[in-house]
């Protein structure tokens, strides 16, 4: 009983810090609709600033002043980011703002290493709170008791702010209908800046208050952002009380999961999120999402049309020249990079099909890429199958995973759908990581070699290029087929499409399976390219990379992801070998693209001109 009590109180202490950060993200998303991937970076900045200031200021007032000053400085930085970057992106597709904040996260990760170094930093204890309380023979840090009280106090403060002040009432109104708030004459720009600064302040405060409990490191942003998203989604988007309840739930599950169910402790929070979303699609206390902004926000979706015959011939000729000529002039290293780019182009195109054609946003698309890789590796090394049957087994496993996961996912929409895909991807990653007897755990599966006929770098590049081009062409054909046009109708005008008899869930489920199988095919090629498979092919960073490729290329295009994959993957490989600040440079480039080309690199304007030229000639 004593251990249970201490573990419960430890979970409550963790819940308070998590609630501070999650409530900030919930407030930001509720009003601005920004999926702020950089929220974890602001949490990390708050922790680093608090570490610096706490080392300069002494005494209790100095320590608590350092925590508050760090949170205020983080809020000021957040306000600058909103004014300089995000304000330019409010009238573009909402998901594209995720790309800008992702680029900002990469920039911050290298900046903190540049300023504070790569080593973990241990902060000073809070003066007067460095002891422990004896509870039935178990010691509980006094600081944890302070954190336990902090969460409810912040919740009460936010309640008073949102119910007793004009600013809070406007925030609540904007959460429900921000267009109506604007119609009443409220300056949305000031409101958005204030809301973003408030949300970032809470993130910075959460990071600063963690100083006595954990070391400050340059990887803590990615470690916390996933938990923040989980809490916000379980609680319900825009619900502060829901975020508090979800933070307690997630923290207690993590605290007791290690003791009771260690074999699933890595994904117990994601399992809880999946269960909650299946039972209550809008979270515990959330409401259904408002419709995403579309044409009313200045977006004109140009009707898609297949390339004319001359363009198709030109593209085919260019591909043939590349496939035939590159192995002649390039060495093994460059051919390996080219094959990898081709593989990721197919992977990104499968996600593009899911997002742009079917209208389904996925934060966990790496699940099917990884299933394809593991299915092939197990069939090849475990059952001794040749390359062809082993590849088919990988695609089949990915397709089967998409059938199961997709059945649940298509019942949701928006961020709730995206987070459910993330939960399933984490479950798949956990299986690969912890089922050591089958998957090898973090040691992976080695010795996944291609057939002799394609074992040389030039031959494998040709295989990867031909398969990738064929897969991309097939996805384009499906997009322009009646099935693809029906999918886009369901995405653009779901109520009208369903009124004429289109079955939204059934059609989107099929699209989900098609995209999963194609991602699995890319995973198969990747396994043979690397000769091994590790759990990171299922991990969150790879899903985020795929999303970045699609957004870089242009989420409103048919095949912009191919361009995005070439730019993102090519730059990632080159910058990693050229500089220690590769994330900083790549992040800055992504932010510049997001600011200057808010529709991506996929040629939206060129498509406009081509469309207008065709209409003028007809």
C-alpha positions, 0 to 999 in steps of 0.5 A, spaced: 500 500 500 505 504 501 508 503 494 502 504 491 501 511 494 507 514 493 507 511 486 500 515 485 503 521 488 509 521 483 504 520 477 500 526 480 506 530 480 508 528 473 501 530 471 501 537 473 507 539 469 504 535 463 498 539 464 501 545 464 504 544 457 498 540 454 493 546 456 497 551 453 497 547 446 489 546 447 488 553 448 492 555 442 489 549 437 482 551 440 483 558 437 488 559 432 487 551 429 495 551 429 497 544 430 503 547 433 509 541 433 514 546 436 510 546 443 515 541 445 521 546 443 518 552 447 517 547 453 525 545 452 527 553 451 523 554 458 527 549 461 534 551 458 532 558 460 530 556 467 537 552 468 541 558 466 537 564 470 537 559 476 545 559 476 545 566 476 540 568 481 541 565 488 536 564 494 528 562 494 526 568 490 532 567 485 530 560 484 522 562 483 524 568 479 528 564 474 522 559 473 517 565 472 522 569 468 524 563 463 516 562 462 515 570 460 521 570 456 519 563 452 512 567 452 515 573 448 519 569 444 513 565 442 509 572 440 515 574 436 514 567 432 507 568 431 508 575 429 513 574 424 512 567 421 505 564 423 501 570 422 503 569 414 500 562 414 493 563 417 490 563 410 493 557 408 491 550 409 491 549 416 495 543 416 501 546 412 502 550 419 505 544 421 510 544 416 512 551 419 512 549 426 516 542 424 522 546 421 522 551 427 523 545 432 529 543 427 532 550 428 531 550 436 534 543 436 541 545 433 540 552 437 540 549 444 546 545 442 550 550 439 548 555 446 548 550 451 552 544 448 550 537 447 551 534 454 545 533 459 544 539 464 542 538 471 539 544 475 539 546 482 534 544 487 528 548 489 531 552 495 527 549 501 524 544 497 530 539 497 528 534 502 523 528 502 517 526 506 516 519 509 510 516 507 509 509 510 516 508 510 517 510 502 520 517 501 517 522 497 520 529 494 517 535 497 518 538 491 513 533 488 508 535 493 509 542 490 508 540 483 501 536 485 498 543 488 501 547 482 496 543 477 490 544 480 492 552 482 493 553 474 487 550 472 483 554 477 487 560 475 485 559 467 478 558 469 478 564 472 481 567 466 476 564 461 470 566 465 471 572 469 475 577 464 474 579 457 480 576 454 478 569 457 471 570 454 473 572 447 478 566 447 472 561 449 468 564 444 473 564 438 474 556 440 467 555 438 466 560 432 472 565 431 469 567 424 463 570 428 468 573 433 471 576 427 464 579 425 463 582 431 469 587 430 474 583 435 481 584 432 483 577 431 490 578 430 491 581 437 487 575 440 491 570 436 498 573 438 495 573 446 493 566 445 499 564 442 503 567 447 499 565 453 500 557 451 507 558 450 508 561 457 504 555 460 509 550 456 515 554 458 513 554 465 512 546 465 519 546 462 522 550 467 518 547 473 521 540 471 528 543 472 529 539 479 526 533 477 529 531 470 536 533 467 535 538 461 537 535 454 536 537 447 532 531 446 526 533 451 522 537 446 520 530 442 520 526 448 514 531 451 511 533 444 508 526 443 505 526 450 502 533 450 498 531 443 496 525 447 493 528 453 490 534 448 486 529 444 484 524 450 481 530 454 478 533 447 481 539 443 480 546 446 478 543 453 482 545 459 479 541 464 479 535 459 486 536 458 487 536 466 483 529 467 487 526 461 494 529 464 492 525 470 490 519 466 496 518 462 501 520 468 498 515 472 498 509 467 505 511 466 507 510 473 503 504 474 504 501 467 511 500 469 510 496 475 503 492 473 504 491 465 512 493 463 511 489 457 506 494 454 509 500 458 512 504 452 505 504 449 500 504 454 498 511 453 497 510 446 492 504 447 488 509 452 488 514 447 486 509 442 480 506 446 478 513 448 477 515 441 474 509 439 468 510 444 468 518 444 471 520 438 471 527 440 475 526 447 473 526 454 470 533 454 471 535 447 466 537 441 467 535 434 472 539 430 469 545 426 470 544 418 477 546 416 478 552 412 477 552 405 475 556 399 472 561 404 479 563 407 482 564 400 483 558 397 481 556 390 482 548 389 484 548 381 480 541 378 485 536 377 487 533 370 491 528 368 498 530 364 497 531 357 500 526 352 506 530 350 507 531 358 507 524 359 512 522 354 517 527 356 516 525 363 517 517 361 523 519 357 526 523 362 525 517 367 528 512 362 534 516 361 535 517 368 534 509 370 539 508 364 544 513 365 545 514 372 549 507 373 553 509 368 556 516 371 555 515 378 558 511 383 555 506 388 554 511 394 551 516 389 546 510 386 545 508 394 542 515 395 538 516 388 535 509 390 533 511 397 530 518 394 526 514 389 524 509 395 522 515 399 518 518 393 514 512 393 513 512 400 511 520 400 506 519 394 502 514 398 501 519 404 499 524 398 494 519 396 491 518 402 491 526 404 490 529 398 485 525 394 482 521 400 482 527 405 485 523 411 491 526 415 495 520 418 501 522 423 503 514 423 504 512 416 511 509 418 507 503 421 505 501 414 512 502 411 515 498 417 510 493 416 512 492 409 520 492 411 519 487 417 514 482 413 520 482 408 525 481 413 522 475 417 520 472 410 527 472 407 531 470 414 526 466 418 522 462 412 528 463 407 523 465 401 526 468 395 526 476 394 519 476 390 515 472 395 518 475 401 517 482 398 509 480 396 509 477 404 511 484 406 506 488 402 501 483 404 503 484 411 502 492 410 496 491 407 493 487 412 495 492 418 492 498 414 485 493 413 485 493 421 487 500 423 484 503 417 477 500 419 477 504 426 481 510 423 476 512 417 470 513 423 474 519 425 476 526 422 481 531 423 486 531 428 483 526 432 484 521 426 491 523 425 492 522 432 489 515 432 493 513 426 499 515 431 497 511 436 496 505 432 503 506 429 506 506 436 503 500 438 506 497 431 513 500 433 512 497 440 511 490 438 517 490 433 521 493 439 519 488 445 518 482 441 525 480 441 524 473 440 521 474 433 523 481 431 530 482 434 528 488 438 533 494 438 538 489 435 533 488 429 533 483 423 540 483 419 542 479 413 536 482 408 539 481 402 536 482 395 537 477 389 543 476 386 541 479 379 539 486 383 545 486 388 550 491 385 548 498 386 546 500 379 542 494 378 538 495 385 537 503 383 534 501 377 529 496 380 528 501 386 527 507 380 522 502 376 518 500 382 517 507 385 515 510 378 510 504 377 507 505 384 507 513 383 504 512 376 499 507 379 497 512 384 496 517 379 491 513 375 487 511 381 486 518 383 484 520 376 479 514 375 472 514 378 474 512 384 479 517 385 474 523 383 469 520 388 474 520 394 476 527 392 468 529 392 468 526 399 474 530 401 471 537 398 464 536 400 462 530 404 455 532 405 453 533 398 457 526 396 454 522 401 447 525 399 448 522 392 450 515 394 457 515 396 459 511 402 464 515 405 467 510 410 467 504 405 471 508 400 476 511 405 477 505 408 479 502 401 483 508 400 487 507 406 488 500 404 491 502 398 496 507 401 498 502 406 500 497 401 504 502 397 507 504 403 509 497 405 512 496 398 516 502 399 518 499 406 520 492 402 525 496 398 528 500 403 529 493 407 533 490 401 537 497 400 539 497 407 540 489 408 537 490 415 531 492 419 530 496 425 524 499 429 526 506 427 522 504 420 516 504 425 517 510 429 514 517 429 520 521 426 519 517 420 512 519 420 513 526 421 518 526 415 513 523 410 508 528 412 514 534 411 515 531 404 508 531 402 507 538 405 513 541 402 511 538 395 504 541 396 498 538 400 493 540 394 497 537 388 497 530 386 504 528 386 508 534 389 510 529 395 515 526 389 518 533 389 518 534 397 521 527 398 527 529 393 528 536 396 527 533 403 531 527 403 536 529 399 538 535 403 537 531 409 543 526 407 547 532 404 547 536 410 548 531 415 555 529 411 557 536 410 555 540 417 554 538 424 548 543 424 544 540 419 537 540 423 538 548 423 540 549 416 534 544 414 529 547 419 531 554 416 530 552 409 523 549 411 521 555 415 523 559 408 519 555 404 513 555 409 513 563 409 514 564 401 511 558 398 505 557 403 502 552 397 508 548 397 513 546 391 509 542 387 507 548 382 500 550 384 501 557 380 504 553 374 498 548 375 494 555 375 497 557 368 497 550 365 489 550 367 488 557 364 492 556 358 488 549 356 482 553 357 484 559 353 485 554 347 479 550 348 
